[in-house]
């Protein structure tokens, strides 16, 4: 795992913002501008990966909740049917 993979989304996003600010200010030597641009694209890729993983986790939790809710309704129906 690389250092950027261990850092939080917020830390990586702050670095991306700072990188973008440096590029927007301009007056950089070409090689420095290219290095910053490359780093920015690496950060964007990692941030997208983090967001995709978070979205997958939310989808899994949502599916689990829906399943649990369905089971709870079945138990509730059985309970109500048995109590009558």
GUNU-75247 format. One record per atom (N, C-alpha, C, O): residue number from 1; chain; x, y, z; residue in three letters; atom name. Coordinates in steps of 0.1 Angstrom, whole numbers. Example, Ala and Ser with C-alpha at 12.3 -4.5 7.8 and 13.67 -1.06 7.14 Angstrom:
# GUNU-75247
{1, 'A', {132, -57, 78}, 'ala', 'N'}
{1, 'A', {123, -45, 78}, 'ala', 'CA'}
{1, 'A', {132, -33, 78}, 'ala', 'C'}
{1, 'A', {142, -33, 85}, 'ala', 'O'}
{2, 'A', {128, -22, 71}, 'ser', 'N'}
{2, 'A', {137, -11, 71}, 'ser', 'CA'}
{2, 'A', {129, 0, 79}, 'ser', 'C'}
{2, 'A', {134, 11, 80}, 'ser', 'O'}
***
This chain:
# GUNU-75247
{1, 'A', {9, -12, 0}, 'unk', 'N'}
{1, 'A', {0, 0, 0}, 'unk', 'CA'}
{1, 'A', {9, 12, 0}, 'unk', 'C'}
{1, 'A', {18, 13, 8}, 'unk', 'O'}
{2, 'A', {6, 22, -9}, 'unk', 'N'}
{2, 'A', {14, 34, -10}, 'unk', 'CA'}
{2, 'A', {9, 44, 1}, 'unk', 'C'}
{2, 'A', {-1, 42, 7}, 'unk', 'O'}
{3, 'A', {17, 54, 2}, 'unk', 'N'}
{3, 'A', {14, 65, 12}, 'unk', 'CA'}
{3, 'A', {1, 71, 9}, 'unk', 'C'}
{3, 'A', {-7, 74, 18}, 'unk', 'O'}
{4, 'A', {-2, 74, -4}, 'unk', 'N'}
{4, 'A', {-15, 80, -7}, 'unk', 'CA'}
{4, 'A', {-27, 71, -5}, 'unk', 'C'}
{4, 'A', {-38, 76, -3}, 'unk', 'O'}
{5, 'A', {-25, 58, -5}, 'unk', 'N'}
{5, 'A', {-35, 49, -3}, 'unk', 'CA'}
{5, 'A', {-39, 48, 12}, 'unk', 'C'}
{5, 'A', {-50, 44, 16}, 'unk', 'O'}
{6, 'A', {-29, 52, 21}, 'unk', 'N'}
{6, 'A', {-31, 51, 35}, 'unk', 'CA'}
{6, 'A', {-38, 64, 40}, 'unk', 'C'}
{6, 'A', {-43, 64, 51}, 'unk', 'O'}
{7, 'A', {-37, 75, 33}, 'unk', 'N'}
{7, 'A', {-42, 88, 37}, 'unk', 'CA'}
{7, 'A', {-57, 89, 35}, 'unk', 'C'}
{7, 'A', {-62, 82, 27}, 'unk', 'O'}
{8, 'A', {-63, 97, 43}, 'unk', 'N'}
{8, 'A', {-78, 98, 43}, 'unk', 'CA'}
{8, 'A', {-82, 106, 30}, 'unk', 'C'}
{8, 'A', {-74, 113, 24}, 'unk', 'O'}
{9, 'A', {-95, 104, 27}, 'unk', 'N'}
{9, 'A', {-100, 112, 16}, 'unk', 'CA'}
{9, 'A', {-98, 127, 18}, 'unk', 'C'}
{9, 'A', {-95, 134, 8}, 'unk', 'O'}
{10, 'A', {-101, 132, 30}, 'unk', 'N'}
{10, 'A', {-99, 146, 32}, 'unk', 'CA'}
{10, 'A', {-85, 151, 31}, 'unk', 'C'}
{10, 'A', {-83, 162, 25}, 'unk', 'O'}
{11, 'A', {-76, 143, 35}, 'unk', 'N'}
{11, 'A', {-61, 147, 33}, 'unk', 'CA'}
{11, 'A', {-58, 147, 19}, 'unk', 'C'}
{11, 'A', {-51, 157, 14}, 'unk', 'O'}
{12, 'A', {-62, 137, 11}, 'unk', 'N'}
{12, 'A', {-59, 137, -3}, 'unk', 'CA'}
{12, 'A', {-66, 149, -10}, 'unk', 'C'}
{12, 'A', {-60, 155, -20}, 'unk', 'O'}
{13, 'A', {-78, 152, -7}, 'unk', 'N'}
{13, 'A', {-86, 163, -13}, 'unk', 'CA'}
{13, 'A', {-79, 176, -10}, 'unk', 'C'}
{13, 'A', {-78, 184, -19}, 'unk', 'O'}
{14, 'A', {-74, 178, 2}, 'unk', 'N'}
{14, 'A', {-67, 190, 5}, 'unk', 'CA'}
{14, 'A', {-54, 191, -3}, 'unk', 'C'}
{14, 'A', {-51, 202, -8}, 'unk', 'O'}
{15, 'A', {-47, 180, -5}, 'unk', 'N'}
{15, 'A', {-35, 181, -13}, 'unk', 'CA'}
{15, 'A', {-39, 184, -28}, 'unk', 'C'}
{15, 'A', {-32, 192, -34}, 'unk', 'O'}
{16, 'A', {-50, 179, -33}, 'unk', 'N'}
{16, 'A', {-54, 182, -46}, 'unk', 'CA'}
{16, 'A', {-58, 197, -47}, 'unk', 'C'}
{16, 'A', {-54, 203, -57}, 'unk', 'O'}
{17, 'A', {-64, 202, -38}, 'unk', 'N'}
{17, 'A', {-68, 216, -38}, 'unk', 'CA'}
{17, 'A', {-55, 225, -38}, 'unk', 'C'}
{17, 'A', {-54, 234, -46}, 'unk', 'O'}
{18, 'A', {-45, 221, -30}, 'unk', 'N'}
{18, 'A', {-33, 229, -30}, 'unk', 'CA'}
{18, 'A', {-25, 228, -43}, 'unk', 'C'}
{18, 'A', {-20, 237, -48}, 'unk', 'O'}
{19, 'A', {-25, 216, -48}, 'unk', 'N'}
{19, 'A', {-19, 214, -61}, 'unk', 'CA'}
{19, 'A', {-26, 222, -72}, 'unk', 'C'}
{19, 'A', {-19, 229, -80}, 'unk', 'O'}
{20, 'A', {-39, 222, -72}, 'unk', 'N'}
{20, 'A', {-46, 231, -82}, 'unk', 'CA'}
{20, 'A', {-43, 245, -80}, 'unk', 'C'}
{20, 'A', {-41, 253, -90}, 'unk', 'O'}
{21, 'A', {-42, 250, -67}, 'unk', 'N'}
{21, 'A', {-39, 264, -65}, 'unk', 'CA'}
{21, 'A', {-25, 268, -70}, 'unk', 'C'}
{21, 'A', {-23, 278, -76}, 'unk', 'O'}
{22, 'A', {-16, 259, -68}, 'unk', 'N'}
{22, 'A', {-2, 261, -73}, 'unk', 'CA'}
{22, 'A', {-2, 262, -88}, 'unk', 'C'}
{22, 'A', {4, 271, -94}, 'unk', 'O'}
{23, 'A', {-10, 254, -95}, 'unk', 'N'}
{23, 'A', {-10, 254, -109}, 'unk', 'CA'}
{23, 'A', {-17, 267, -114}, 'unk', 'C'}
{23, 'A', {-13, 273, -124}, 'unk', 'O'}
{24, 'A', {-28, 271, -107}, 'unk', 'N'}
{24, 'A', {-35, 283, -111}, 'unk', 'CA'}
{24, 'A', {-27, 295, -110}, 'unk', 'C'}
{24, 'A', {-29, 305, -117}, 'unk', 'O'}
{25, 'A', {-19, 296, -100}, 'unk', 'N'}
{25, 'A', {-10, 307, -98}, 'unk', 'CA'}
{25, 'A', {-1, 310, -109}, 'unk', 'C'}
{25, 'A', {3, 321, -113}, 'unk', 'O'}
{26, 'A', {3, 298, -116}, 'unk', 'N'}
{26, 'A', {12, 299, -127}, 'unk', 'CA'}
{26, 'A', {26, 303, -123}, 'unk', 'C'}
{26, 'A', {30, 300, -112}, 'unk', 'O'}
{27, 'A', {33, 308, -133}, 'unk', 'N'}
{27, 'A', {47, 312, -131}, 'unk', 'CA'}
{27, 'A', {56, 301, -126}, 'unk', 'C'}
{27, 'A', {66, 303, -119}, 'unk', 'O'}
{28, 'A', {53, 289, -130}, 'unk', 'N'}
{28, 'A', {61, 277, -127}, 'unk', 'CA'}
{28, 'A', {69, 273, -138}, 'unk', 'C'}
{28, 'A', {65, 274, -150}, 'unk', 'O'}
{29, 'A', {81, 267, -136}, 'unk', 'N'}
{29, 'A', {88, 261, -147}, 'unk', 'CA'}
{29, 'A', {80, 250, -152}, 'unk', 'C'}
{29, 'A', {73, 243, -145}, 'unk', 'O'}
{30, 'A', {82, 247, -165}, 'unk', 'N'}
{30, 'A', {74, 237, -172}, 'unk', 'CA'}
{30, 'A', {75, 223, -165}, 'unk', 'C'}
{30, 'A', {65, 217, -163}, 'unk', 'O'}
{31, 'A', {87, 219, -161}, 'unk', 'N'}
{31, 'A', {88, 206, -154}, 'unk', 'CA'}
{31, 'A', {81, 205, -141}, 'unk', 'C'}
{31, 'A', {75, 195, -138}, 'unk', 'O'}
{32, 'A', {81, 216, -134}, 'unk', 'N'}
{32, 'A', {74, 217, -121}, 'unk', 'CA'}
{32, 'A', {59, 216, -124}, 'unk', 'C'}
{32, 'A', {51, 209, -117}, 'unk', 'O'}
{33, 'A', {54, 224, -133}, 'unk', 'N'}
{33, 'A', {40, 224, -137}, 'unk', 'CA'}
{33, 'A', {35, 210, -141}, 'unk', 'C'}
{33, 'A', {25, 205, -137}, 'unk', 'O'}
{34, 'A', {44, 203, -149}, 'unk', 'N'}
{34, 'A', {40, 189, -154}, 'unk', 'CA'}
{34, 'A', {40, 180, -142}, 'unk', 'C'}
{34, 'A', {31, 171, -141}, 'unk', 'O'}
{35, 'A', {50, 181, -133}, 'unk', 'N'}
{35, 'A', {50, 173, -121}, 'unk', 'CA'}
{35, 'A', {37, 175, -112}, 'unk', 'C'}
{35, 'A', {31, 165, -108}, 'unk', 'O'}
{36, 'A', {34, 187, -110}, 'unk', 'N'}
{36, 'A', {22, 190, -102}, 'unk', 'CA'}
{36, 'A', {9, 185, -110}, 'unk', 'C'}
{36, 'A', {0, 179, -103}, 'unk', 'O'}
{37, 'A', {8, 186, -123}, 'unk', 'N'}
{37, 'A', {-3, 181, -130}, 'unk', 'CA'}
{37, 'A', {-4, 166, -129}, 'unk', 'C'}
{37, 'A', {-15, 161, -127}, 'unk', 'O'}
{38, 'A', {7, 159, -130}, 'unk', 'N'}
{38, 'A', {7, 145, -129}, 'unk', 'CA'}
{38, 'A', {3, 141, -115}, 'unk', 'C'}
{38, 'A', {-5, 131, -113}, 'unk', 'O'}
{39, 'A', {8, 148, -105}, 'unk', 'N'}
{39, 'A', {4, 144, -91}, 'unk', 'CA'}
{39, 'A', {-11, 147, -89}, 'unk', 'C'}
{39, 'A', {-18, 139, -83}, 'unk', 'O'}
{40, 'A', {-16, 157, -95}, 'unk', 'N'}
{40, 'A', {-31, 160, -95}, 'unk', 'CA'}
{40, 'A', {-39, 149, -101}, 'unk', 'C'}
{40, 'A', {-49, 145, -95}, 'unk', 'O'}
{41, 'A', {-35, 144, -112}, 'unk', 'N'}
{41, 'A', {-42, 133, -118}, 'unk', 'CA'}
{41, 'A', {-41, 120, -110}, 'unk', 'C'}
{41, 'A', {-51, 113, -109}, 'unk', 'O'}
{42, 'A', {-30, 118, -103}, 'unk', 'N'}
{42, 'A', {-29, 106, -94}, 'unk', 'CA'}
{42, 'A', {-39, 108, -82}, 'unk', 'C'}
{42, 'A', {-45, 98, -78}, 'unk', 'O'}
{43, 'A', {-39, 120, -77}, 'unk', 'N'}
{43, 'A', {-48, 123, -66}, 'unk', 'CA'}
{43, 'A', {-63, 121, -70}, 'unk', 'C'}
{43, 'A', {-71, 115, -63}, 'unk', 'O'}
{44, 'A', {-66, 126, -82}, 'unk', 'N'}
{44, 'A', {-80, 124, -87}, 'unk', 'CA'}
{44, 'A', {-84, 109, -88}, 'unk', 'C'}
{44, 'A', {-94, 105, -84}, 'unk', 'O'}
{45, 'A', {-74, 102, -94}, 'unk', 'N'}
{45, 'A', {-77, 87, -95}, 'unk', 'CA'}
{45, 'A', {-79, 80, -82}, 'unk', 'C'}
{45, 'A', {-88, 72, -80}, 'unk', 'O'}
{46, 'A', {-71, 84, -72}, 'unk', 'N'}
{46, 'A', {-72, 78, -59}, 'unk', 'CA'}
{46, 'A', {-85, 82, -52}, 'unk', 'C'}
{46, 'A', {-92, 74, -45}, 'unk', 'O'}
{47, 'A', {-89, 95, -53}, 'unk', 'N'}
{47, 'A', {-101, 100, -47}, 'unk', 'CA'}
{47, 'A', {-113, 93, -54}, 'unk', 'C'}
{47, 'A', {-123, 90, -47}, 'unk', 'O'}
{48, 'A', {-113, 91, -67}, 'unk', 'N'}
{48, 'A', {-124, 84, -74}, 'unk', 'CA'}
{48, 'A', {-125, 70, -68}, 'unk', 'C'}
{48, 'A', {-136, 65, -66}, 'unk', 'O'}
{49, 'A', {-114, 63, -66}, 'unk', 'N'}
{49, 'A', {-114, 50, -61}, 'unk', 'CA'}
{49, 'A', {-120, 49, -47}, 'unk', 'C'}
{49, 'A', {-128, 40, -44}, 'unk', 'O'}
{50, 'A', {-116, 59, -39}, 'unk', 'N'}
{50, 'A', {-122, 59, -25}, 'unk', 'CA'}
{50, 'A', {-137, 61, -26}, 'unk', 'C'}
{50, 'A', {-144, 55, -19}, 'unk', 'O'}
{51, 'A', {-141, 70, -35}, 'unk', 'N'}
{51, 'A', {-156, 73, -36}, 'unk', 'CA'}
{51, 'A', {-163, 61, -41}, 'unk', 'C'}
{51, 'A', {-174, 58, -37}, 'unk', 'O'}
{52, 'A', {-157, 54, -51}, 'unk', 'N'}
{52, 'A', {-163, 41, -56}, 'unk', 'CA'}
{52, 'A', {-165, 31, -45}, 'unk', 'C'}
{52, 'A', {-175, 25, -44}, 'unk', 'O'}
{53, 'A', {-154, 29, -37}, 'unk', 'N'}
{53, 'A', {-155, 20, -26}, 'unk', 'CA'}
{53, 'A', {-166, 24, -16}, 'unk', 'C'}
{53, 'A', {-173, 15, -11}, 'unk', 'O'}
{54, 'A', {-167, 37, -13}, 'unk', 'N'}
{54, 'A', {-177, 41, -4}, 'unk', 'CA'}
{54, 'A', {-191, 39, -9}, 'unk', 'C'}
{54, 'A', {-200, 35, -2}, 'unk', 'O'}
{55, 'A', {-192, 42, -22}, 'unk', 'N'}
{55, 'A', {-205, 39, -28}, 'unk', 'CA'}
{55, 'A', {-209, 24, -28}, 'unk', 'C'}
{55, 'A', {-221, 21, -25}, 'unk', 'O'}
{56, 'A', {-200, 16, -30}, 'unk', 'N'}
{56, 'A', {-202, 1, -29}, 'unk', 'CA'}
{56, 'A', {-206, -3, -15}, 'unk', 'C'}
{56, 'A', {-215, -11, -13}, 'unk', 'O'}
{57, 'A', {-199, 3, -5}, 'unk', 'N'}
{57, 'A', {-203, 0, 9}, 'unk', 'CA'}
{57, 'A', {-217, 4, 12}, 'unk', 'C'}
{57, 'A', {-224, -3, 19}, 'unk', 'O'}
{58, 'A', {-221, 16, 7}, 'unk', 'N'}
{58, 'A', {-234, 21, 10}, 'unk', 'CA'}
{58, 'A', {-244, 12, 3}, 'unk', 'C'}
{58, 'A', {-255, 9, 9}, 'unk', 'O'}
{59, 'A', {-242, 8, -9}, 'unk', 'N'}
{59, 'A', {-251, -1, -16}, 'unk', 'CA'}
{59, 'A', {-252, -15, -9}, 'unk', 'C'}
{59, 'A', {-263, -20, -7}, 'unk', 'O'}
{60, 'A', {-241, -20, -4}, 'unk', 'N'}
{60, 'A', {-241, -32, 4}, 'unk', 'CA'}
{60, 'A', {-249, -31, 17}, 'unk', 'C'}
{60, 'A', {-257, -39, 20}, 'unk', 'O'}
{61, 'A', {-247, -20, 24}, 'unk', 'N'}
{61, 'A', {-255, -17, 36}, 'unk', 'CA'}
{61, 'A', {-269, -15, 33}, 'unk', 'C'}
{61, 'A', {-278, -20, 41}, 'unk', 'O'}
{62, 'A', {-273, -9, 22}, 'unk', 'N'}
{62, 'A', {-287, -7, 18}, 'unk', 'CA'}
{62, 'A', {-293, -20, 15}, 'unk', 'C'}
{62, 'A', {-304, -23, 20}, 'unk', 'O'}
{63, 'A', {-286, -29, 8}, 'unk', 'N'}
{63, 'A', {-292, -42, 5}, 'unk', 'CA'}
{63, 'A', {-294, -50, 18}, 'unk', 'C'}
{63, 'A', {-304, -57, 19}, 'unk', 'O'}
{64, 'A', {-284, -49, 27}, 'unk', 'N'}
{64, 'A', {-285, -57, 39}, 'unk', 'CA'}
{64, 'A', {-297, -51, 48}, 'unk', 'C'}
{64, 'A', {-304, -59, 54}, 'unk', 'O'}
{65, 'A', {-298, -38, 48}, 'unk', 'N'}
{65, 'A', {-310, -32, 55}, 'unk', 'CA'}
{65, 'A', {-323, -37, 49}, 'unk', 'C'}
{65, 'A', {-332, -40, 57}, 'unk', 'O'}
{66, 'A', {-324, -37, 36}, 'unk', 'N'}
{66, 'A', {-336, -41, 29}, 'unk', 'CA'}
{66, 'A', {-339, -56, 33}, 'unk', 'C'}
{66, 'A', {-351, -60, 35}, 'unk', 'O'}
{67, 'A', {-329, -64, 33}, 'unk', 'N'}
{67, 'A', {-330, -78, 36}, 'unk', 'CA'}
{67, 'A', {-335, -80, 51}, 'unk', 'C'}
{67, 'A', {-344, -88, 54}, 'unk', 'O'}
{68, 'A', {-328, -73, 60}, 'unk', 'N'}
{68, 'A', {-332, -73, 74}, 'unk', 'CA'}
{68, 'A', {-346, -68, 76}, 'unk', 'C'}
{68, 'A', {-354, -74, 84}, 'unk', 'O'}
{69, 'A', {-350, -58, 69}, 'unk', 'N'}
{69, 'A', {-364, -53, 70}, 'unk', 'CA'}
{69, 'A', {-374, -63, 65}, 'unk', 'C'}
{69, 'A', {-384, -65, 71}, 'unk', 'O'}
{70, 'A', {-371, -70, 54}, 'unk', 'N'}
{70, 'A', {-379, -80, 49}, 'unk', 'CA'}
{70, 'A', {-381, -91, 59}, 'unk', 'C'}
{70, 'A', {-392, -96, 62}, 'unk', 'O'}
{71, 'A', {-370, -96, 65}, 'unk', 'N'}
{71, 'A', {-371, -106, 75}, 'unk', 'CA'}
{71, 'A', {-379, -102, 87}, 'unk', 'C'}
{71, 'A', {-386, -110, 93}, 'unk', 'O'}
{72, 'A', {-377, -90, 91}, 'unk', 'N'}
{72, 'A', {-384, -84, 103}, 'unk', 'CA'}
{72, 'A', {-399, -84, 100}, 'unk', 'C'}
{72, 'A', {-407, -88, 109}, 'unk', 'O'}
{73, 'A', {-403, -81, 88}, 'unk', 'N'}
{73, 'A', {-417, -81, 84}, 'unk', 'CA'}
{73, 'A', {-423, -95, 84}, 'unk', 'C'}
{73, 'A', {-434, -97, 89}, 'unk', 'O'}
{74, 'A', {-415, -105, 80}, 'unk', 'N'}
{74, 'A', {-420, -119, 80}, 'unk', 'CA'}
{74, 'A', {-422, -123, 94}, 'unk', 'C'}
{74, 'A', {-432, -129, 97}, 'unk', 'O'}
{75, 'A', {-412, -120, 103}, 'unk', 'N'}
{75, 'A', {-413, -124, 117}, 'unk', 'CA'}
{75, 'A', {-425, -117, 123}, 'unk', 'C'}
{75, 'A', {-433, -124, 131}, 'unk', 'O'}
{76, 'A', {-427, -105, 120}, 'unk', 'N'}
{76, 'A', {-438, -97, 126}, 'unk', 'CA'}
{76, 'A', {-452, -103, 121}, 'unk', 'C'}
{76, 'A', {-461, -105, 129}, 'unk', 'O'}
{77, 'A', {-452, -107, 108}, 'unk', 'N'}
{77, 'A', {-465, -113, 103}, 'unk', 'CA'}
{77, 'A', {-467, -127, 110}, 'unk', 'C'}
{77, 'A', {-479, -129, 113}, 'unk', 'O'}
{78, 'A', {-457, -135, 111}, 'unk', 'N'}
{78, 'A', {-458, -148, 118}, 'unk', 'CA'}
{78, 'A', {-463, -146, 132}, 'unk', 'C'}
{78, 'A', {-472, -153, 137}, 'unk', 'O'}
{79, 'A', {-457, -136, 139}, 'unk', 'N'}
{79, 'A', {-461, -133, 153}, 'unk', 'CA'}
{79, 'A', {-475, -129, 154}, 'unk', 'C'}
{79, 'A', {-483, -134, 162}, 'unk', 'O'}
{80, 'A', {-479, -120, 145}, 'unk', 'N'}
{80, 'A', {-493, -115, 145}, 'unk', 'CA'}
{80, 'A', {-503, -126, 142}, 'unk', 'C'}
{80, 'A', {-514, -127, 147}, 'unk', 'O'}
{81, 'A', {-499, -135, 132}, 'unk', 'N'}
{81, 'A', {-508, -146, 128}, 'unk', 'CA'}
{81, 'A', {-509, -156, 140}, 'unk', 'C'}
{81, 'A', {-520, -162, 142}, 'unk', 'O'}
{82, 'A', {-499, -158, 147}, 'unk', 'N'}
{82, 'A', {-499, -168, 158}, 'unk', 'CA'}
{82, 'A', {-506, -162, 170}, 'unk', 'C'}
{82, 'A', {-511, -170, 179}, 'unk', 'O'}
{83, 'A', {-507, -150, 172}, 'unk', 'N'}
{83, 'A', {-513, -143, 183}, 'unk', 'CA'}
{83, 'A', {-528, -142, 182}, 'unk', 'C'}
{83, 'A', {-534, -138, 192}, 'unk', 'O'}
{84, 'A', {-533, -145, 171}, 'unk', 'N'}
{84, 'A', {-548, -143, 169}, 'unk', 'CA'}
{84, 'A', {-555, -156, 172}, 'unk', 'C'}
{84, 'A', {-568, -156, 171}, 'unk', 'O'}
***
